[in-house]
Amino acid sequence: MLFDILSGGDIRDIIISLVFSMPIILLALSLHETAHGYVAYKCGDNTAYNLGRLTLNPLKHIDPAGFLCMLLLGFGWAKPVPINTRNFRNSKRGMALSALAGPLANAILGLISAALLGFTMALYYHLAFSGASDFILTCISYTTILFELSAIYNLLFMAFNLIPIPPFDGSRIALVFLPPKAYFGIMRYERQIMIGLLVTLMLLSRLGFSPFSWIAYNLTDLVANPTFELFGKLFGFLA
């Protein structure tokens, strides 16, 4: 992510990545937490609603350390939306659905962004072959970068939060499948697991590998490439 660009020292790439990445990450984190709170509200828990957390306003959701990690390393977190499971009409079902809502919201936005990435890439080539002005091509090029970053960051955040261990959303979803005694036994070590995982991910990132980046880039390509080919054929520059 941005750490790799900073290492390269290209000031133009650093500025472009900062300008584009910051609002995308703020939206991804805010959308994630708002989705948690909204589904919890629909399942009977008003806690997030009463605290004003059902909003895309990033000031309500952003954790500074989590934001910086997301920007620099490709994984991060926001301030968790408070949920009181005792308010759910069905506690186990409500917890699983509200936990799933955040990653699902990021997945939807990420896949839509990947499709738009494929379209704007095809549009760029079409306009370039048609003799469009440099100004128009530059605008399309920056729009392509915007959609690419949106796809990657949202899919990164989705994959990161689906880890099936505490305190991630995947562990709340796993509650549906695990006996309560086993689940709460694991939850006792939530803090230690979190620290161990973050240290491992930082080490992997320094070594140039992130499993979440691998997932995000491959999912982006899975949607963007066929979309590019489809519109390439429609625009007439691909056979």
Residue pairs with C-beta under 8 A, 6 or more apart in sequence:
1 71
1 72
1 73
1 74
1 213
2 14
2 17
2 18
2 21
2 71
2 72
3 72
3 73
3 74
3 205
5 13
5 14
5 17
6 14
6 72
16 142
16 145
17 149
20 142
20 145
20 146
20 149
21 71
21 149
21 153
22 71
24 146
24 149
24 150
24 153
24 154
25 67
25 70
25 71
25 76
25 153
26 58
26 62
26 67
27 56
27 58
27 109
27 150
28 70
28 106
28 109
28 150
28 153
28 154
28 157
29 58
29 61
29 62
29 66
29 67
29 70
29 76
29 77
29 78
29 157
30 55
30 56
30 57
30 58
30 60
30 61
30 62
30 78
31 56
31 105
31 106
31 109
32 78
32 102
32 103
32 105
32 106
32 157
32 161
33 53
33 60
33 61
33 78
33 79
33 80
33 81
33 102
34 53
34 54
34 55
34 56
34 61
34 81
34 105
35 101
35 102
35 104
35 105
36 48
36 80
36 81
36 83
36 98
36 99
36 101
36 102
36 169
37 48
37 49
37 53
37 54
37 81
37 83
37 98
38 48
38 54
38 101
39 97
39 98
39 100
39 101
40 47
40 48
40 81
40 83
40 88
40 94
40 98
41 48
41 49
41 54
43 88
43 89
43 90
43 93
43 94
43 97
43 98
44 87
44 88
44 89
44 94
45 83
45 84
45 85
45 87
45 88
45 94
45 98
46 87
47 82
47 83
47 84
47 87
48 54
48 81
48 82
48 83
51 82
52 60
53 60
53 61
53 81
53 82
61 78
61 79
61 81
62 78
62 79
63 77
63 78
63 79
66 76
66 77
66 78
66 79
67 76
67 78
68 76
69 75
69 76
69 77
70 76
70 77
70 153
70 156
70 157
73 201
73 202
73 205
73 210
74 156
74 205
74 210
74 212
74 213
74 216
75 156
75 157
75 160
75 201
75 210
75 212
76 157
76 160
80 167
83 95
83 98
85 91
85 94
85 95
88 94
88 95
92 175
92 176
93 176
95 172
95 175
96 172
96 173
96 175
96 176
98 172
99 169
99 170
99 172
99 173
100 169
100 173
102 161
102 169
103 157
103 158
103 161
103 162
103 169
103 170
104 158
106 154
106 155
106 157
106 158
106 161
107 154
107 155
107 158
109 150
109 154
110 150
110 151
110 152
110 153
110 154
110 155
110 158
110 216
110 219
110 220
111 151
111 155
111 219
111 223
113 147
113 148
113 150
113 151
113 154
114 147
114 151
114 155
114 219
114 220
114 222
114 223
114 224
114 227
115 223
115 224
115 227
116 147
117 144
117 147
117 148
117 151
117 220
117 223
117 224
117 227
118 223
118 224
118 225
118 226
118 227
118 228
118 229
118 230
118 231
119 227
119 228
119 231
120 140
120 143
120 144
120 147
121 144
121 224
121 228
122 227
122 228
122 230
122 231
122 232
122 234
122 235
123 140
123 231
123 235
124 137
124 140
124 141
124 144
125 232
125 235
125 237
126 231
126 232
126 235
126 236
126 237
127 136
127 137
127 140
128 137
129 237
148 220
148 224
151 216
151 219
151 220
151 223
151 224
152 213
152 216
152 217
152 220
153 216
155 215
155 216
155 219
155 220
156 212
156 213
156 215
156 216
159 211
159 212
159 215
159 216
160 168
160 212
161 168
161 169
161 170
162 168
162 169
162 170
162 173
163 170
163 171
163 197
164 170
164 171
164 173
164 174
165 171
165 186
165 193
165 197
166 186
166 187
166 189
166 190
166 193
166 194
167 190
167 193
167 194
171 186
171 187
174 183
175 183
178 186
186 193
201 210
204 210
204 211
229 238
232 238
233 239
